[in-house]
Amino acid sequence: MRHQYATLWIWLFLLPLALDYKAPDANVGHFVQFIFVIPVIAAGIALALVAPRFHNGSRLRSVVTFSVLLCVLGSIVAQFVQDNDTGNYLRVLLPFLLFLLGYLVACRPWSEYRIAQFEKALFVANVICLLFTFVYGLATSGDLEDARFRIISVTLLGLQAVLLHEFVVARRFSFFTVAVFSVSVIVELLSVTRSLLVGTVLLFLIAMALSAPSIQLIWRTAARSVMTGAVLAAVVGIVAVSFPAVTEHWTQRIFASEETVTGKDPTTITRLAEMRDQYDQVTSSPETLLFGEGYGHYYRYSPVYLPDLAGQISEKDFYAINEWPAGHNFWVYQLFAGGLLFGIAMPLATLAALAICFFSYRYWRVVVPDAPMLPVLGRAIMLFAALPATSIGGNPLGPRFSGLIFGIALGLMIATHARLQRALPARVKRAPTPPHLQPAAMPELPGRIQPGMGRADLATTLGMSHAASTTSGSSQFGALVSRTTPTQNANRRNIVR
């Protein structure tokens, strides 16, 4: 059987880069990091070759695929035009290549068995990355002040997003998931990173919006989220009592602007200075505005913001800054690297896809709440929503592992939406009904599942077995860590993809 090693390929595709690390010295450790990438790319290519194919078109899938391909392949044009350092270009491009590979692998009509394997491997890889990064950061740093920059997992918000779906949307709690979520919050607090805290709050609000189909039900959802809020409050209290220095550091970070000469937050000013220089470079000529400066191009801080950093950095150190890695702001850096032609299509298309899948999920949750694969769509939406949440404080496609994870999340979201769109009712725009008239009945939707037709018919339309659909969501963690797995040898003629 040509798919007998698919399970092994899935784990090889996700696990190696979970152990990826940031070397203390930028000039060493590249060989070991390169070794981690080889099995990932090999397993990804193998999965892409044996994956099932869509036989029906999808406009959303076509637009997203084109935008991602345009971003990656178009960077070659910018590289030829700008002639950036080849090594820098390839290092910055690699996470985007992994993002593309993850998307192409996951955006396929995989069987429910394979999707469960993907979700389980995603969850385990994110947990391993969380623990490994924390331990490695503490081991390679002198004290907590130095370690706080190295203990943050690059997919911390992605892991929290999936757990928030379990808590808020699915309303499933267990000791293991609560413990993992608590550890992630502890790492977040020890890192003293404000953007991560804002990202967690944003993901919590998105989970509440997914769980509440209407504004009237938002308060009921908020009441059900008391357990999650209690966990957060308990963890914050424990950290505040156990680490007084961390509490003091948080206070300094929150009120950092009051301690400066100019009264402005230095971290915010440096980010603005970086974005301003990138914007000035890319708009300096029509050629750069069209094609961009390319990945790996050098940038610095704009001199316009030097007076705002008075007392924080010397003029000599300010002008000595010259960086080439992916910029902290994902959206501005895409314009800087790819220009109008190759840079902005992918961010806009993925944001639009996230919004479309978000509102479709909310509608389907009301009309057909027990639809098979609907929980898969919800988890994929939450995982990919961590990309814009991560972009608040950094570039989500800067590290290799996060590029791979977010690519898989995007692929699962688009593929699941395309399959459900063909089976579930389409959203119908209705005119306001006068109070004295009875609401009109839903028109016939040929080729789609009507509300109330039954779960068995819907599973058949999606190409899923009835046994698998009736047991979906019965495990403790949904498709993350399932207790029971479908029997692969029940029908050996139908090769499970």
C-alpha positions as CSV (number, residue, x, y, z in Angstrom):
1,M,0.0,0.0,0.0
2,R,1.4,3.3,-1.0
3,H,-0.1,5.1,2.1
4,Q,1.2,2.7,4.8
5,Y,3.7,5.2,5.9
6,A,1.4,8.2,5.9
7,T,1.2,8.3,9.7
8,L,5.0,8.3,10.0
9,W,5.2,11.1,7.5
10,I,2.7,13.2,9.4
11,W,4.8,13.0,12.6
12,L,8.1,13.5,10.7
13,F,6.5,16.6,9.1
14,L,5.6,18.2,12.4
15,L,7.9,17.0,15.2
16,P,11.5,17.8,14.2
17,L,11.0,21.6,14.0
18,A,9.3,21.6,17.4
19,L,12.9,21.2,18.8
20,D,14.1,24.1,16.7
21,Y,16.0,26.6,18.8
22,K,17.6,30.0,18.6
23,A,21.4,29.6,19.1
24,P,23.0,31.9,21.7
25,D,25.6,32.8,19.0
26,A,24.3,33.8,15.6
27,N,27.4,32.3,13.9
28,V,27.0,28.7,15.3
29,G,24.3,26.1,15.4
30,H,23.2,26.4,11.8
31,F,24.2,22.8,10.9
32,V,22.0,21.3,13.6
33,Q,19.1,23.6,12.6
34,F,19.6,22.5,9.0
35,I,19.3,18.9,10.0
36,F,15.9,19.6,11.5
37,V,14.6,21.0,8.2
38,I,15.5,18.0,5.9
39,P,13.1,15.4,7.3
40,V,10.3,18.0,7.4
41,I,10.7,18.9,3.8
42,A,11.0,15.3,2.7
43,A,7.9,14.2,4.7
44,G,6.0,17.2,3.4
45,I,6.8,16.3,-0.2
46,A,5.8,12.7,0.4
47,L,2.5,13.7,1.9
48,A,1.8,16.2,-0.9
49,L,2.3,13.4,-3.5
50,V,0.0,10.9,-1.8
51,A,-2.7,13.3,-0.6
52,P,-6.2,13.1,-2.1
53,R,-7.2,15.7,-4.6
54,F,-10.3,18.0,-4.8
55,H,-12.5,17.3,-7.8
56,N,-14.6,20.4,-7.4
57,G,-13.4,24.0,-7.7
58,S,-13.5,26.5,-4.8
59,R,-13.1,30.2,-5.4
60,L,-11.7,30.9,-1.9
61,R,-9.2,28.0,-2.2
62,S,-8.0,29.2,-5.6
63,V,-7.5,32.8,-4.4
64,V,-5.6,31.8,-1.3
65,T,-3.4,29.3,-3.1
66,F,-2.6,31.9,-5.8
67,S,-1.7,34.5,-3.2
68,V,0.6,32.2,-1.3
69,L,2.4,31.0,-4.4
70,L,2.7,34.6,-5.6
71,C,4.3,35.6,-2.4
72,V,6.9,32.8,-2.4
73,L,7.7,32.6,-6.1
74,G,7.5,36.3,-6.6
75,S,10.4,36.8,-4.1
76,I,12.7,35.3,-6.8
77,V,12.0,38.4,-9.0
78,A,12.8,40.8,-6.2
79,Q,16.0,38.9,-5.4
80,F,17.1,39.2,-9.0
81,V,16.3,42.9,-9.1
82,Q,17.9,43.8,-5.7
83,D,20.7,41.2,-5.6
84,N,20.5,40.7,-1.9
85,D,22.9,38.5,0.0
86,T,21.9,34.9,-1.1
87,G,22.4,33.4,2.4
88,N,20.3,36.1,4.0
89,Y,17.6,35.7,1.3
90,L,17.4,31.9,1.8
91,R,17.2,32.1,5.6
92,V,14.4,34.6,5.5
93,L,12.6,32.7,2.7
94,L,12.7,29.3,4.4
95,P,9.8,29.9,6.9
96,F,7.7,31.2,4.0
97,L,8.6,28.0,2.0
98,L,7.5,25.9,5.0
99,F,4.3,27.9,5.2
100,L,3.6,27.1,1.6
101,L,4.5,23.4,2.0
102,G,2.3,23.1,5.1
103,Y,-0.6,24.8,3.3
104,L,-0.3,22.5,0.2
105,V,-0.2,19.4,2.4
106,A,-3.1,20.3,4.6
107,C,-5.4,21.9,1.9
108,R,-6.6,18.5,0.7
109,P,-9.7,16.4,1.3
110,W,-8.1,14.1,3.8
111,S,-10.2,11.5,5.5
112,E,-11.5,12.1,9.0
113,Y,-8.9,9.6,10.3
114,R,-6.0,11.5,8.8
115,I,-7.4,14.8,10.0
116,A,-7.4,13.5,13.5
117,Q,-3.8,12.4,13.1
118,F,-2.8,15.9,11.8
119,E,-4.6,17.6,14.8
120,K,-3.0,15.2,17.3
121,A,0.5,15.8,15.8
122,L,-0.1,19.5,15.8
123,F,-1.1,19.5,19.5
124,V,1.8,17.3,20.6
125,A,4.3,19.3,18.6
126,N,3.1,22.6,20.1
127,V,3.3,21.2,23.6
128,I,6.8,19.9,22.9
129,C,7.9,23.3,21.5
130,L,6.5,25.0,24.6
131,L,8.4,22.9,27.1
132,F,11.6,22.6,25.1
133,T,11.9,26.3,24.4
134,F,11.3,27.1,28.1
135,V,13.9,24.6,29.3
136,Y,16.4,25.5,26.6
137,G,16.0,29.2,27.3
138,L,16.6,28.8,31.0
139,A,19.6,26.6,30.4
140,T,21.4,29.0,28.0
141,S,20.7,32.2,30.0
142,G,22.2,33.5,33.2
143,D,19.1,34.8,35.0
144,L,15.4,35.3,34.4
145,E,16.1,38.8,33.0
146,D,18.1,37.4,30.2
147,A,16.1,34.2,29.8
148,R,12.8,36.0,29.2
149,F,13.7,36.6,25.6
150,R,14.4,32.9,25.0
151,I,11.7,31.0,26.9
152,I,8.8,32.0,24.6
153,S,7.6,29.3,22.2
154,V,7.0,30.7,18.7
155,T,3.6,29.0,18.6
156,L,2.6,29.8,22.2
157,L,-0.5,31.7,21.0
158,G,-1.4,28.9,18.6
159,L,-1.4,26.4,21.4
160,Q,-3.5,28.7,23.6
161,A,-5.9,29.2,20.7
162,V,-6.7,25.5,20.3
163,L,-7.1,25.1,24.1
164,L,-9.4,28.1,24.2
165,H,-11.5,26.4,21.6
166,E,-11.7,23.4,23.9
167,F,-12.7,25.5,26.9
168,V,-15.0,28.2,25.5
169,V,-16.5,26.7,22.3
170,A,-16.5,22.9,23.0
171,R,-16.8,23.4,26.8
172,R,-14.5,20.5,27.5
173,F,-12.2,20.6,30.5
174,S,-9.6,18.1,31.7
175,F,-6.7,18.2,34.1
176,F,-4.2,17.8,31.2
177,T,-5.6,20.6,29.1
178,V,-6.0,23.0,32.0
179,A,-2.4,22.2,33.1
180,V,-1.0,22.8,29.7
181,F,-2.9,26.1,29.4
182,S,-1.6,27.1,32.9
183,V,2.0,26.4,31.9
184,S,1.6,28.5,28.8
185,V,0.2,31.4,30.8
186,I,3.1,31.1,33.3
187,V,5.6,31.3,30.5
188,E,3.8,34.3,29.1
189,L,4.0,36.1,32.5
190,L,7.6,35.2,33.1
191,S,8.5,36.6,29.7
192,V,7.0,40.0,30.6
193,T,5.8,40.4,27.0
194,R,2.8,42.7,26.7
195,S,2.0,41.7,23.1
196,L,1.5,38.1,24.2
197,L,-0.9,39.1,26.9
198,V,-2.9,41.2,24.4
199,G,-2.8,38.3,21.9
200,T,-4.3,35.9,24.5
201,V,-7.1,38.3,25.3
202,L,-7.8,38.7,21.6
203,L,-8.0,34.9,21.1
204,F,-10.3,34.6,24.1
205,L,-12.6,37.2,22.5
206,I,-12.5,35.3,19.2
207,A,-13.4,32.1,20.9
208,M,-16.3,33.7,22.6
209,A,-17.5,35.1,19.3
210,L,-17.3,31.6,17.7
211,S,-19.3,30.1,20.6
212,A,-22.0,32.8,20.6
213,P,-23.9,32.7,17.2
214,S,-25.6,36.0,18.0
215,I,-25.1,39.1,20.1
216,Q,-27.9,38.1,22.4
217,L,-26.0,34.9,23.4
218,I,-22.7,36.6,24.0
219,W,-23.4,37.2,27.7
220,R,-24.4,33.5,28.2
221,T,-21.1,32.6,26.6
222,A,-19.3,35.0,28.9
223,A,-20.9,33.2,31.9
224,R,-19.8,29.8,30.6
225,S,-16.2,31.2,30.3
226,V,-15.9,31.9,34.0
227,M,-13.9,28.7,34.4
228,T,-11.3,29.9,31.9
229,G,-11.2,33.3,33.6
230,A,-10.7,31.6,36.9
231,V,-7.8,29.6,35.6
232,L,-6.2,32.7,34.3
233,A,-6.7,34.6,37.6
234,A,-5.3,31.7,39.6
235,V,-2.2,31.5,37.5
236,V,-1.6,35.2,37.6
237,G,-2.0,35.2,41.4
238,I,0.4,32.3,41.9
239,V,3.1,34.0,39.7
240,A,2.6,37.3,41.5
241,V,3.2,35.7,44.9
242,S,6.0,33.3,43.8
243,F,8.0,35.8,41.7
244,P,7.8,39.3,43.1
245,A,10.5,40.4,40.7
246,V,8.3,39.5,37.8
247,T,5.5,41.5,39.2
248,E,7.8,44.5,39.6
249,H,9.1,44.1,36.0
250,W,5.5,44.0,34.7
251,T,4.8,47.2,36.5
252,Q,7.9,48.8,34.9
253,R,6.8,47.6,31.4
254,I,3.3,48.8,31.7
255,F,4.4,52.3,32.9
256,A,7.6,52.4,30.9
257,S,6.7,55.6,29.1
258,E,6.5,57.5,32.4
259,E,10.2,56.7,33.2
260,T,11.6,58.1,30.0
261,V,12.8,61.6,29.2
262,T,10.4,62.0,26.3
263,G,7.5,60.3,28.0
264,K,7.2,57.7,25.2
265,D,7.5,53.9,25.4
266,P,10.9,52.9,24.0
267,T,9.7,49.5,22.6
268,T,6.9,51.2,20.7
269,I,9.2,53.8,19.3
270,T,11.8,51.3,18.1
271,R,9.1,49.3,16.3
272,L,7.8,52.5,14.7
273,A,11.3,53.5,13.7
274,E,11.9,50.1,12.0
275,M,8.6,50.3,10.1
276,R,9.2,53.9,9.0
277,D,12.6,53.0,7.5
278,Q,11.1,50.0,5.7
279,Y,8.3,52.2,4.3
280,D,10.7,54.9,3.3
281,Q,13.0,52.4,1.5
282,V,10.2,50.6,-0.4
283,T,8.6,53.9,-1.5
284,S,11.9,55.5,-2.6
285,S,11.3,54.5,-6.3
286,P,8.6,53.1,-8.5
287,E,10.6,49.9,-9.0
288,T,11.0,49.1,-5.3
289,L,7.3,50.0,-4.7
290,L,6.3,47.5,-7.4
291,F,8.7,44.6,-6.7
292,G,9.8,45.3,-3.1
293,E,13.3,45.2,-1.6
294,G,13.3,41.4,-1.4
295,Y,13.7,39.1,1.6
296,G,17.0,39.5,3.4
297,H,17.4,43.2,2.5
298,Y,18.9,45.4,5.2
299,Y,17.0,47.9,7.2
300,R,17.6,50.2,10.2
301,Y,15.8,52.7,12.4
302,S,14.5,55.9,10.8
303,P,16.4,59.0,12.1
304,V,13.0,60.7,12.5
305,Y,12.5,58.8,15.8
306,L,16.0,59.5,17.3
307,P,14.8,62.4,19.4
308,D,12.0,60.2,20.9
309,L,14.7,57.8,22.2
310,A,16.7,60.4,24.0
311,G,18.3,58.9,27.1
312,Q,17.5,55.3,26.0
313,I,20.1,54.8,23.2
314,S,23.1,56.8,22.1
315,E,23.3,58.3,18.6
316,K,26.2,56.0,17.7
317,D,24.3,52.9,18.7
318,F,21.2,54.1,16.9
319,Y,22.9,54.5,13.6
320,A,24.9,51.2,14.1
321,I,21.7,49.1,13.9
322,N,21.5,47.3,10.5
323,E,19.3,44.2,10.4
324,W,18.3,41.8,7.7
325,P,15.9,39.2,9.3
326,A,12.2,39.4,8.8
327,G,10.9,42.6,10.4
328,H,8.9,42.7,13.6
329,N,5.8,44.0,11.9
330,F,4.5,41.2,9.5
331,W,2.2,43.5,7.5
332,V,4.7,46.3,6.8
333,Y,7.5,43.8,6.1
334,Q,5.5,42.1,3.5
335,L,5.1,45.4,1.6
336,F,8.8,46.1,2.2
337,A,10.0,42.7,0.9
338,G,7.4,42.0,-1.9
339,G,6.1,45.4,-2.9
340,L,2.6,46.0,-4.2
341,L,2.9,43.1,-6.7
342,F,4.2,40.2,-4.6
343,G,3.9,41.4,-1.0
344,I,0.4,42.4,0.0
345,A,-1.7,39.8,-1.8
346,M,-1.0,37.0,0.7
347,P,-1.8,38.9,3.9
348,L,-5.0,40.4,2.5
349,A,-6.2,37.0,1.1
350,T,-5.5,35.1,4.3
351,L,-7.2,37.7,6.4
352,A,-10.2,37.7,4.1
353,A,-10.3,33.9,4.2
354,L,-10.2,34.0,8.0
355,A,-13.1,36.4,8.1
356,I,-15.2,34.3,5.6
357,C,-14.5,31.0,7.5
358,F,-15.3,32.8,10.8
359,F,-18.7,34.0,9.7
360,S,-19.5,30.8,7.9
361,Y,-18.8,28.8,11.1
362,R,-21.0,31.0,13.2
363,Y,-23.9,30.5,10.7
364,W,-23.5,26.7,10.3
365,R,-23.2,26.3,14.1
366,V,-26.8,27.7,14.3
367,V,-28.3,25.9,11.3
368,V,-26.5,22.5,11.5
369,P,-24.8,22.4,14.9
370,D,-24.0,18.7,14.7
371,A,-22.4,18.7,11.3
372,P,-19.4,16.4,11.0
373,M,-16.1,18.3,10.6
374,L,-17.5,21.5,12.0
375,P,-15.4,21.2,15.1
376,V,-12.3,20.7,12.8
377,L,-13.1,24.0,11.1
378,G,-13.5,25.7,14.5
379,R,-10.1,24.5,15.7
380,A,-8.4,25.5,12.4
381,I,-10.0,29.0,12.6
382,M,-8.7,29.4,16.2
383,L,-5.2,28.1,15.3
384,F,-4.9,30.4,12.2
385,A,-6.3,33.3,14.2
386,A,-3.1,33.1,16.3
387,L,-1.2,34.4,13.2
388,P,-2.6,38.0,13.4
389,A,-2.5,37.7,17.2
390,T,1.2,36.9,17.1
391,S,1.8,39.7,14.6
392,I,1.0,42.2,17.4
393,G,4.5,41.7,18.8
394,G,6.5,40.0,16.1
395,N,6.6,38.4,12.7
396,P,4.7,35.0,12.8
397,L,6.5,33.8,9.7
398,G,10.0,34.7,11.0
399,P,10.7,31.4,12.8
400,R,10.6,28.2,10.8
401,F,8.3,26.2,13.1
402,S,5.6,28.8,13.3
403,G,5.7,29.2,9.5
404,L,5.0,25.4,9.2
405,I,2.2,25.4,11.8
406,F,0.4,28.4,10.4
407,G,0.6,27.0,6.9
408,I,-1.0,23.7,8.1
409,A,-3.7,25.7,10.0
410,L,-4.5,27.7,6.9
411,G,-4.7,24.6,4.7
412,L,-7.0,22.8,7.2
413,M,-9.2,25.8,7.4
414,I,-9.6,26.3,3.7
415,A,-10.0,22.6,2.9
416,T,-12.6,22.0,5.6
417,H,-14.6,25.2,4.6
418,A,-14.6,24.1,1.0
419,R,-16.0,20.6,1.9
420,L,-18.6,22.0,4.3
421,Q,-19.6,24.7,1.8
422,R,-20.8,22.1,-0.7
423,A,-22.8,20.2,1.9
424,L,-24.2,22.8,4.3
425,P,-26.8,25.6,3.6
426,A,-25.4,28.8,2.1
427,R,-26.0,32.0,3.9
428,V,-29.2,33.7,2.7
429,K,-29.6,37.4,2.9
430,R,-33.1,38.1,4.0
431,A,-35.0,41.4,3.9
432,P,-36.4,42.6,7.2
433,T,-39.7,40.9,7.9
434,P,-42.6,43.2,9.1
435,P,-43.9,42.2,12.5
436,H,-47.3,41.3,11.3
437,L,-46.0,38.8,8.6
438,Q,-44.9,35.3,9.2
439,P,-41.2,34.7,8.3
440,A,-40.7,33.2,4.9
441,A,-39.6,29.6,4.7
442,M,-36.0,28.9,3.6
443,P,-35.9,28.3,-0.2
444,E,-35.0,25.0,-1.5
445,L,-31.2,24.6,-1.9
446,P,-30.6,21.8,-4.5
447,G,-27.5,19.8,-3.9
448,R,-27.1,21.0,-0.3
449,I,-28.1,19.6,3.1
450,Q,-31.2,21.3,4.4
451,P,-31.4,22.1,8.2
452,G,-32.8,19.2,10.1
453,M,-32.2,16.6,7.4
454,G,-30.2,14.5,9.9
455,R,-26.6,13.9,10.7
456,A,-26.4,10.6,8.7
457,D,-27.3,12.3,5.4
458,L,-24.7,15.0,6.0
459,A,-22.0,12.6,6.8
460,T,-22.7,10.8,3.5
461,T,-22.6,14.0,1.6
462,L,-19.2,14.8,3.0
463,G,-17.9,11.4,2.1
464,M,-17.5,10.3,5.8
465,S,-18.4,7.0,7.3
466,H,-21.4,7.0,9.6
467,A,-19.5,5.3,12.4
468,A,-16.8,7.9,12.3
469,S,-19.2,10.8,12.3
470,T,-21.2,9.5,15.3
471,T,-18.1,9.1,17.4
472,S,-16.6,12.5,16.4
473,G,-16.1,14.8,19.4
474,S,-16.7,12.0,21.9
475,S,-13.1,11.8,23.0
476,Q,-11.7,13.9,25.8
477,F,-9.9,16.3,23.6
478,G,-11.9,16.1,20.4
479,A,-9.6,15.3,17.5
480,L,-6.6,16.5,19.4
481,V,-5.9,13.3,21.4
482,S,-8.6,10.8,20.5
483,R,-9.1,7.8,22.8
484,T,-10.4,5.6,20.0
485,T,-9.2,5.5,16.4
486,P,-11.2,4.2,13.4
487,T,-10.3,0.7,12.3
488,Q,-8.2,1.0,9.2
489,N,-8.6,-2.6,8.1
490,A,-12.5,-2.6,8.1
491,N,-12.5,-2.2,4.3
492,R,-9.0,-2.8,2.8
493,R,-10.2,-1.9,-0.7
494,N,-10.7,1.7,0.4
495,I,-7.2,2.9,1.1
496,V,-7.4,5.5,3.9
497,R,-5.7,8.7,2.9
